[in-house]
Amino acid sequence: METTIKDIIYVTIDVDTLRKGMRLYIDYAKNYAELNCKPIEMDTHLFYRRLVSIVSRWEHDMGGHNTLDGIAYCVKIEKDGKEYVYKGRNRFPFNFGSFMDLLAEYKLW
């Protein structure tokens, strides 16, 4: 089923290291995005489709939460009254590079 612009979907992405961090918030229905609490221009519909194709194959919790350094990430998607959360620290899904490439392509990271 194709997602329409009327669908209510919220996406929050947090990526953090000791030196750099970012938080992206997307309201899909309004085609609205904020990076670190500041509005940004982006095609949220295309970004969302690409993001879902990457994270849909991730485990929900990659562990490593007792480590203080390295990269921590959390992708939260709220859709159809359900919440899908993918997170980890210093353990990464097989296609994590594609996720980071997507963030870099949109100049988010």
N, C-alpha and C positions, 0 to 999 in steps of 0.2 A: 504494500500500500504506500503510495507516494505521500510524503508529508506536505501539507498545504500551509500557506502563510498564516492561516487562522489557528493552526495548532499552537497550543500554549506549551512552550518548551523553554526551560531555563538551563543554561550551561554555566558552570563556574569552574575555572581551571586555575589551580595554584601550582606554581613551580618555585622552588626555593633552594638556594644554596646559602652558605654563610656570607657570600659576597654579593649575591644578586637574587632578586625575587620578582615575581610578577603575579598579578591576579587579573584574570579576564572574566568578565561577566557578560552573558549574552541573553537578551530577551528575543527569542526567535520570532514570535508573533509580531513584534514591533520593529523587527530588523534593526535592533539597537544593540550597541556594544560599548562596554567601558573597559579600559585598561588602567589598572591601579586607580580606580574611582574617577577617571576622566573619560568623557565620551570620545570615541574614535569612529572613524568611517571604515566600514568593512562590509563585504557581502556575507552576512551571517548565515544565509541559507547554504551557500556553497561551502563555507567553512564547516558548518555543522555536518553536512553530508560526508565530507572528507574525514572529519574527526571521528564520527561514528564508525566509518569503515576501518579505522585504525583501532579504536579502543574496544570494539565489540568482541574482539578475540582475547582481551586481557583477562587475567585473573582479577578478582575484585580487591584483593589485598596481597601485595607482594612482600609484606613484612619489612624487617630491618628497622623497626621503629625505635630501637634502643640506641641507635647510632646518631651522633650529633652533627657529623660533617657529611659532605657529599650532596647529592641531589635528592630532594623530597618532592613528590608530585601528588596531586589529587585532582581527579576529573570527576565532577558531579553533574549528572544530567537528570533533570526533573521533567518527566513526560507522562501524560495520562495518569496522573496521581501517583506515580511510582518514582522512586529515586534510585538511580544507578550510580554507584560510587566505585571508582578505581583509584587505588592509592598504593604508595610504596616509598621506600627510602633505600637507596643504594642497591636495590634489586629491581631489574627492569624487564618488561616483557620483550619478546623477541623482536618486535617492530618498534621499539621505543625511539630508534633513530628516525623513523618516519614521522612520529609525533613531534620530535624536536625540529625536524625539517619543516613541518607544517607551521609551527610557531615562528620559525625564522623567516619563512616565506611571507608571512603576514606582518613581519617586523615586530613581533610580540616578545621575542627573546633575543 
